[in-house]
Amino acid sequence: MAYLLSTNFTYHLVIPYIKSFIMDPLKKRFFRYHLTASLIIILLVSAICQFLWFPQPFLQLDGTWMALLMLAGVDIIIGPLLTLLLVSSKKSKRELSLDMAVIVIIQISALTYGLMQIEKERLIALVHYDGVFHLVPQKILAEPLNSAKIIPTLNLYQGIPLVMISEQDVDKYIQQTQNKLVPFLYALENYQAIDIEELTKFTFDYKNLPEAIAKRYGQEYIFKRITGKRRSAVIVFNQDMLIADIQLLPKADK
């Protein structure tokens, strides 16, 4: 019975639809144009994420690439697929215009929602505490950020401020923020400019560096761990305490 139903469904619905796609030049043309436009949009969004919001290697560190991948999949699949299903040369221009308007609205809504979720993960600072750098995402802010007034910007990497929370004052910071929803690690008022002495107290042991990183950078560099939601990395500081590089650590090292 199941076999008969499956065969009947294939014969009466699937095969006629495939034939209509092959024979309908308008459907193929609209599908091709829509697919091309969707791919271009995703490439632009990917470029924004990779080079502006999440410069290398932060896209891999916090796992936002997964959200970006889902966004790309939804945007590429939903629009062209709906076009494939709805567009037909048998329809009037008014019907085609209405169908395309609905498709575009659905696709823009999905794209906008996805971008809003990804933008919330955008980094606003790297904060040093307890010997490790931590990522500070946009989503922890209760109001728009004015980094020029709130976060010290003396030391930047790809436009992202490097700051620290002084361990000497950590008890005071915890008391100040214990009644707030934001943990003291993400309380912007606790951030200070990087102090070289405190930065060099606890460094990543050169002996534990992956071979590729150790070969590239000698022991005259200073190495600090940076932790993300998905991966960890090593920040390489030169003698002037400027970032020379950030290298991902193997997944098993986290």
Summary of the structure (lengths in Angstrom):
residues: 254
radius of gyration: 25.7
end to end distance: 53.7
largest distance: 77.6
contacts: 701
relative contact order: 0.10
helix: 57%
strand: 16%
